[in-house]
Amino acid sequence: MLKYIIRKLHHLCYMVSIAICFLPLYPTLYYYSRKHNLRAMNRIRKMFSFGSAFLSGIFFKFRFEKPIDWSKPYIICPNHTSNLDITSMVLLMKNDFVFFGKAELLDNIVTRLYFKTIDIPVKRESKISAFRAFKRAEDYLKRGTSVVIFPEGLIADAYPPVLQPFKNGPFRMAIEQKINIIPVTIRNNWKIMWDDGSKYGTRPGTCDIRVHKPIETSHLSLDDADHLRDQVYAIIHQELNEYQAIENMQIVQEKIHLN
């Protein structure tokens, strides 16, 4: 019970830290949103994302399988269990980028301006909305802007979280546009904040993110879309399993040491 109370108090502190970092930047953000200035808006996004996490004692560690050439656009495909996944991707990106996400983010005070202007909202139940969203994403890619898409499409209700099946859209688009995909395994964000943190609270900690090497798509056809989807899924799934195995081993060793 005490642990739960502490986590709920930390969640409150985290929400306050977002307000402290976001509100002073809002007038500048609003100004650049009227101009649809993607680069300036992303710089502001990085500032309040880092600041709010830092004030809450949340940090980010990125491990790269291979150095990334950020002069190229990519489709970034991370697993998704936490609102901190968005912060993680904001801090990861070193080139122009946008998010592809659910239309409900238009109702969030922090994400509203982004999804009204530079980011890409999609209504899950609408095929027309999905078609328009992917066409807009393709336009961004053609202009050299990376697109961050969570291929699970949602944060599932399961707790502890389990990797959900991937949607086909990002992988078909990658092949059609000949854009490389970067799989990203977000290992432990859910332990720091599951979903939006409202149910189980939050805690300080370090988010551990594994950035895999880009997967080439120039030689693929649309017939390979399912295979590409399964390949990215397998990479992330294996990384999550290895991380869990290491954690289980550490727990066993701690118990042995205590005995």
C-alpha positions as CSV (number, residue, x, y, z in Angstrom):
1,M,0.0,0.0,0.0
2,L,2.8,2.4,0.9
3,K,4.5,1.7,-2.4
4,Y,1.3,2.4,-4.3
5,I,0.9,5.7,-2.5
6,I,4.5,6.7,-3.3
7,R,3.9,5.9,-7.0
8,K,0.7,7.9,-7.1
9,L,2.5,10.9,-5.5
10,H,5.3,10.6,-8.0
11,H,2.7,10.6,-10.8
12,L,1.3,13.8,-9.5
13,C,4.8,15.3,-9.4
14,Y,5.3,14.1,-13.0
15,M,2.1,15.8,-14.1
16,V,3.2,19.0,-12.3
17,S,6.6,18.9,-14.0
18,I,4.9,18.6,-17.4
19,A,2.9,21.8,-16.6
20,I,6.0,23.6,-15.4
21,C,7.9,22.8,-18.6
22,F,5.1,23.0,-21.1
23,L,3.2,26.1,-20.2
24,P,6.0,28.6,-20.4
25,L,6.8,27.3,-23.9
26,Y,3.2,27.3,-25.1
27,P,3.1,30.8,-26.6
28,T,6.2,30.1,-28.7
29,L,4.8,26.7,-29.6
30,Y,1.5,28.3,-30.7
31,Y,3.4,30.9,-32.8
32,Y,5.3,28.2,-34.7
33,S,2.2,26.0,-35.0
34,R,0.5,28.7,-37.0
35,K,3.4,28.6,-39.4
36,H,3.5,24.8,-39.4
37,N,7.2,25.1,-38.6
38,L,8.0,21.4,-38.0
39,R,11.6,21.8,-37.0
40,A,11.0,24.6,-34.5
41,M,8.0,22.7,-33.0
42,N,10.1,19.5,-32.6
43,R,12.8,21.5,-30.8
44,I,10.2,22.8,-28.4
45,R,8.9,19.2,-28.0
46,K,12.4,18.0,-27.1
47,M,12.8,20.8,-24.5
48,F,9.6,20.1,-22.5
49,S,9.9,16.3,-22.9
50,F,13.4,16.3,-21.5
51,G,12.6,18.9,-18.8
52,S,9.5,17.2,-17.5
53,A,11.2,13.8,-17.3
54,F,14.4,15.2,-15.7
55,L,12.4,17.0,-13.0
56,S,10.7,13.7,-12.2
57,G,13.9,11.7,-12.0
58,I,13.3,9.9,-15.3
59,F,16.2,9.4,-17.6
60,F,16.8,7.7,-21.0
61,K,19.5,5.3,-22.1
62,F,19.8,4.5,-25.8
63,R,21.8,1.5,-27.0
64,F,22.5,1.5,-30.8
65,E,23.1,-1.8,-32.6
66,K,24.6,0.3,-35.4
67,P,25.2,4.0,-35.8
68,I,22.3,5.7,-37.6
69,D,22.7,8.0,-40.6
70,W,20.3,10.7,-39.6
71,S,20.6,12.5,-42.9
72,K,18.0,9.9,-44.3
73,P,14.3,9.6,-43.4
74,Y,13.1,6.4,-41.7
75,I,10.0,4.7,-40.5
76,I,10.6,4.2,-36.8
77,C,8.7,1.2,-35.3
78,P,8.8,0.9,-31.5
79,N,6.8,-1.3,-29.2
80,H,4.3,0.6,-27.1
81,T,3.4,0.2,-23.4
82,S,3.7,3.7,-21.9
83,N,3.3,7.4,-22.6
84,L,7.0,7.6,-21.9
85,D,7.5,5.8,-25.2
86,I,6.6,9.0,-26.9
87,T,9.1,11.0,-24.9
88,S,11.7,8.3,-25.7
89,M,11.1,8.7,-29.4
90,V,11.2,12.5,-29.2
91,L,14.6,12.3,-27.5
92,L,15.9,9.6,-29.9
93,M,15.3,11.5,-33.1
94,K,18.1,13.5,-34.6
95,N,16.3,14.6,-37.9
96,D,12.9,16.0,-38.8
97,F,10.1,13.7,-37.6
98,V,6.4,13.4,-37.0
99,F,4.2,11.0,-35.1
100,F,1.5,8.8,-36.6
101,G,-1.0,8.3,-33.8
102,K,-4.6,7.9,-32.6
103,A,-7.0,10.7,-33.2
104,E,-7.7,10.9,-29.4
105,L,-4.4,12.7,-29.0
106,L,-6.2,15.7,-30.4
107,D,-8.0,15.9,-27.1
108,N,-4.8,16.1,-25.0
109,I,-3.6,19.6,-24.1
110,V,0.1,18.7,-24.7
111,T,-0.3,16.9,-28.0
112,R,-3.2,18.8,-29.5
113,L,-1.3,21.5,-31.3
114,Y,1.1,18.9,-32.8
115,F,-1.7,16.6,-34.1
116,K,-3.6,19.6,-35.5
117,T,-0.6,20.7,-37.4
118,I,2.5,18.5,-38.0
119,D,1.6,15.1,-36.6
120,I,-0.7,12.6,-38.2
121,P,-3.9,11.6,-36.4
122,V,-5.9,8.6,-37.5
123,K,-9.3,7.2,-36.5
124,R,-8.8,3.5,-36.0
125,E,-12.3,2.5,-37.0
126,S,-12.3,4.6,-40.2
127,K,-10.7,3.2,-43.4
128,I,-10.9,6.6,-45.0
129,S,-9.1,8.2,-42.1
130,A,-6.4,5.6,-42.3
131,F,-6.0,6.0,-46.1
132,R,-5.6,9.8,-45.7
133,A,-3.2,9.4,-42.8
134,F,-0.9,7.1,-44.7
135,K,-1.0,9.4,-47.8
136,R,0.1,12.2,-45.6
137,A,2.8,10.1,-44.0
138,E,4.0,9.2,-47.5
139,D,4.2,12.9,-48.4
140,Y,6.4,13.5,-45.3
141,L,8.7,10.7,-46.2
142,K,9.1,12.0,-49.8
143,R,10.2,15.4,-48.2
144,G,12.8,13.7,-46.1
145,T,10.9,13.6,-42.8
146,S,10.9,10.5,-40.7
147,V,7.7,9.0,-39.4
148,V,7.3,7.4,-35.9
149,I,4.6,4.7,-35.9
150,F,3.8,2.3,-33.1
151,P,2.9,-0.8,-35.1
152,E,0.8,-2.4,-32.3
153,G,-1.6,0.5,-32.8
154,L,-2.4,0.8,-29.1
155,I,-1.4,0.2,-25.5
156,A,-3.1,-3.1,-24.7
157,D,-5.0,-3.7,-21.4
158,A,-2.8,-6.6,-20.4
159,Y,-0.6,-6.0,-17.4
160,P,2.3,-6.9,-17.3
161,P,2.2,-5.9,-21.0
162,V,2.6,-8.4,-23.8
163,L,3.8,-7.5,-27.3
164,Q,0.7,-7.2,-29.5
165,P,0.3,-8.2,-33.2
166,F,1.6,-5.6,-35.6
167,K,-0.5,-3.8,-38.2
168,N,0.6,-4.1,-41.9
169,G,0.3,-0.4,-42.8
170,P,3.8,0.8,-41.8
171,F,5.5,-2.1,-43.6
172,R,3.6,-1.7,-46.8
173,M,4.3,2.0,-46.8
174,A,8.1,1.3,-46.2
175,I,8.2,-1.0,-49.2
176,E,6.2,1.3,-51.5
177,Q,8.3,4.3,-50.6
178,K,11.6,2.4,-50.4
179,I,12.2,3.7,-46.9
180,N,14.3,1.8,-44.4
181,I,12.6,0.8,-41.1
182,I,14.3,1.1,-37.7
183,P,12.9,-1.3,-35.1
184,V,13.1,0.0,-31.6
185,T,12.7,-2.1,-28.5
186,I,11.5,-0.1,-25.5
187,R,12.5,-2.5,-22.7
188,N,11.2,-1.2,-19.4
189,N,9.2,2.0,-19.7
190,W,6.1,0.2,-18.5
191,K,7.8,-0.4,-15.2
192,I,8.3,3.3,-14.7
193,M,5.0,4.3,-16.1
194,W,2.4,1.9,-17.5
195,D,0.1,3.6,-20.1
196,D,-0.5,7.1,-18.8
197,G,0.4,6.3,-15.2
198,S,-3.0,7.0,-13.8
199,K,-3.8,3.4,-12.7
200,Y,-0.5,2.2,-11.1
201,G,1.3,5.5,-10.6
202,T,4.9,6.2,-11.7
203,R,8.4,6.1,-10.3
204,P,11.8,7.6,-11.1
205,G,14.1,5.4,-13.2
206,T,16.1,5.0,-16.4
207,C,14.2,4.0,-19.6
208,D,16.3,1.4,-21.5
209,I,15.8,1.7,-25.2
210,R,17.5,-0.6,-27.8
211,V,17.7,0.9,-31.3
212,H,18.2,-1.8,-33.9
213,K,20.0,-1.4,-37.2
214,P,17.9,-0.2,-40.1
215,I,16.2,-2.8,-42.3
216,E,16.6,-2.2,-46.1
217,T,13.5,-2.2,-48.1
218,S,14.7,-1.2,-51.6
219,H,14.9,-4.8,-52.8
220,L,11.4,-5.7,-51.5
221,S,8.0,-5.9,-53.2
222,L,4.6,-5.6,-51.6
223,D,4.4,-9.4,-51.5
224,D,7.1,-9.2,-48.8
225,A,5.1,-6.9,-46.5
226,D,4.0,-9.7,-44.2
227,H,7.5,-11.0,-44.0
228,L,8.9,-7.6,-43.2
229,R,6.2,-7.1,-40.5
230,D,7.1,-10.5,-39.0
231,Q,10.8,-9.7,-39.1
232,V,10.4,-6.5,-37.2
233,Y,8.1,-8.2,-34.7
234,A,10.6,-11.0,-34.2
235,I,13.5,-8.6,-33.5
236,I,11.6,-6.7,-30.8
237,H,10.0,-9.8,-29.3
238,Q,13.4,-11.5,-29.0
239,E,15.0,-8.4,-27.4
240,L,12.2,-8.2,-24.9
241,N,12.6,-11.9,-24.0
242,E,16.3,-11.5,-23.5
243,Y,15.8,-8.5,-21.3
244,Q,13.2,-10.4,-19.2
245,A,15.6,-13.4,-18.9
246,I,18.4,-11.2,-17.6
247,E,16.0,-9.6,-15.1
248,N,14.8,-13.1,-13.9
249,M,18.5,-14.2,-13.5
250,Q,19.2,-11.1,-11.4
251,I,16.2,-11.7,-9.2
252,V,17.4,-15.3,-8.6
253,Q,21.0,-14.2,-7.8
254,E,19.6,-11.6,-5.3
255,K,17.6,-14.2,-3.5
256,I,20.6,-16.5,-3.3
257,H,22.7,-13.7,-2.0
258,L,20.1,-12.8,0.7
259,N,19.9,-16.4,1.8
